[in-house]
């Protein structure tokens, strides 16, 4: 059962907050060797107001942010990752921490915030996927 609000019945803020709560619960339930670092990353990002206002999603366990809710994302800003060795990376691509490696999640999140474009608009509801050939 999915407790996420139905975008047709929810405000954008409710959908974004629901996704954050899902990410936090998902991180809390993980049992991987790197789960503690991942939890730290999710919680650090959640405490940052500018990131908490964006729609969070993951790709290859890298935390990303979008200005649209799912299923079609409009990714904005860098990718933040918790690495298996306990450090955190920030980068322009999914697997390359080319913007820096940090010893704490808070430092990585601060870097991500600095790298966000200054003209981020408010999050909007994403549209539903259409079957191939549907117009």
N, C-alpha and C positions, 0 to 999 in steps of 0.2 A: 504494500500500500504506500502511495506517495502522498505525504502530507503537505507538499508544496501547494501554495495557492494556485488556482487556475488563473492564468493571465487574463482571461476574459472577465473574471470576477474580482481581481485584485488590483491594487494600485502598483505602480512601478516600485515604490519603496518597499511594499510588502514582498514582492517577488525577489528583489535584491536581498532583503533581510533573510528571507526563507532560504535562499541559496547559500548565504553566509552560514546560517545555522546548519544546513546540510553539510557544508565543508568542514565545519568545526566538529560535528558529530562523527563524520567519516574519519577525520584525523584522530579523534579520541579513541576510536575503535580499532585502529591499525595495530598490527602486531609484528611489523617488519623491524629489522634491526635499526633502520633509520627513522622509525616512527616518531621518536621523541623530537628529533630535529624538525620533522615535518609539522608536528603539532605546534612547536615553537614558532615556526614560520607563519602558519595560519593564524595563530593568536596574535602575533605581532602585527600582521597585516590588518586584522580585524580591529585592532585598537587605533589604527591610523584613520582619522575621519575621511580624508580624501580618497583612500582606497576602499573604505567601507561603503562609500557612496557609489562605487562601481560594482558591476556584476562580476563576481569571481568565478573562474573556471580553471580546470587543470588540463594540461596536455603533457604527456610523458612525465607526470608528477611535477611539472613546473607550474607554479601559480601564475595565472594571467588575469587580466582585467578587461572588461568590455563595456562599451557604452550602449549596448543593446542586450536584452535578455535573450535566452536561448529560444530556439535551437541554433539560429544563425548569429554568430558573434561578430562584433566589430571591435577586435582587439585593439587596445591602446596601451602604450607604455611598454616597459621591459617585462621580461620573464624573470621570476624570482624562484630559486630552487634551494631545497635542503639537500645537501650532499651526504653521501654515505659516511664520509669521514668526520661529520659533525660541523662542517662549515657551510656557508650559504653563498650562493652565487647569484649575480644579477647580470642579465645579458640581453642582447637584441634578438637572439635566436633561442630556440628551445634548449639546445644542449651546449651552448657556448657562453660562459660567464665573462664575456668581453668587457663588461662595465665594472667588474670587480668581484672579488671573493672576500667574505667577511667572516669574523669569528662569532658574531651574534646575529640572530634573526632581526633584531631591532636595527642594526647597522645596515643590513641588506634592504630592509623595508625603507629606511631613510633614503638610501641611494635610489631605490625605485621611485619614490615620491619626487626626488629631484629631477629624475629623467622623464617625468610625465609632461606631455605637452601643456602649455599654459592655457590653451583654448578648449579644454575638454568641456563638452556640453553635458547636459543632464542625460541620465540613462533613459532610454525609451524601450517600450515593449517590442520584442522581436516578433517577427511573423512566423507562422507555422511553415514547416516544410511542405512542399507540394510534390505529389507523385510526378515522376518523369512524364513529360508530354502534357501535363495539365497546364492550362494557360491562365 
